[in-house]
């Protein structure tokens, strides 16, 4: 049990919630696309089959989705630290 009281938590904004949910969704979809490619390869799909349909999108999603999710998480952390720092200065 903590004897130090930091005071009330600063309220979470819409941007914080958007960044959190978007990063989680993007990372989860990227990981699911990894598994889809692994399953497709395990079932005998060849290189030519991966070039048609939805497969190019599934292959490209982790290339852009994971770094973007990482940037969103870092942005969310920075926003949280700035908000808590401002709230600490007011107290």
C-alpha positions in Angstrom: 0.0 0.0 0.0 1.4 3.4 -1.0 1.6 6.2 1.5 2.3 8.7 -1.2 -0.9 10.2 -2.8 -0.4 11.6 -6.3 -3.7 13.2 -6.3 -6.4 12.7 -8.9 -5.5 11.2 -12.3 -5.7 13.6 -15.2 -8.6 12.8 -17.4 -8.0 10.7 -20.5 -8.8 12.5 -23.8 -10.3 11.3 -27.0 -6.9 11.3 -28.7 -5.5 9.0 -26.0 -8.3 6.5 -26.4 -8.1 6.7 -30.2 -4.3 6.0 -30.2 -4.7 3.2 -27.7 -7.4 1.4 -29.6 -6.0 2.1 -33.1 -2.5 0.8 -32.0 -4.0 -2.3 -30.5 -6.2 -3.0 -33.5 -3.4 -2.4 -36.0 -0.9 -4.6 -34.1 -3.5 -7.4 -33.7 -4.4 -7.3 -37.4 -0.7 -7.4 -38.3 -0.1 -10.5 -36.1 -3.2 -12.2 -37.5 -1.9 -11.6 -41.1 1.4 -13.2 -40.1 -0.5 -16.3 -39.0 -2.6 -16.2 -42.2 0.5 -16.3 -44.3 2.0 -19.0 -42.2 -1.1 -21.1 -42.5 -1.3 -20.4 -46.2 2.3 -21.6 -46.7 1.7 -24.7 -44.6 -1.4 -25.6 -46.7 0.8 -25.6 -49.8 0.2 -22.2 -51.4 3.0 -21.2 -53.8 4.5 -17.8 -54.5 2.2 -17.2 -57.4 -0.9 -17.7 -55.3 0.2 -15.1 -52.7 0.3 -12.5 -55.5 -3.4 -12.5 -56.1 -6.5 -11.6 -54.2 -6.2 -10.3 -50.6 -2.8 -11.9 -50.1 -0.7 -8.8 -51.2 -2.6 -6.7 -48.6 -2.1 -9.3 -45.9 1.6 -9.5 -46.7 2.0 -5.7 -46.6 0.0 -5.1 -43.5 2.7 -6.1 -41.0 5.3 -4.1 -42.9 3.4 -0.9 -42.3 1.1 -1.8 -39.5 3.5 -2.8 -36.8 5.8 0.2 -37.1 2.8 2.5 -37.2 1.4 0.8 -34.1 4.7 1.3 -32.4 4.8 5.0 -33.3 1.2 5.3 -31.9 2.2 3.7 -28.6 5.2 5.9 -28.2 3.0 9.0 -29.0 0.5 7.8 -26.4 3.3 7.4 -23.8 4.6 10.9 -24.5 1.2 12.4 -24.3 0.5 10.6 -21.0 3.9 11.8 -19.5 3.3 15.4 -20.6 -0.3 15.4 -19.2 0.9 13.9 -15.8 3.8 16.3 -15.7 1.5 19.3 -16.2 -0.9 17.9 -13.6 2.0 17.5 -11.1 3.1 21.1 -11.6 -0.4 22.4 -10.8 -0.6 20.5 -7.5 
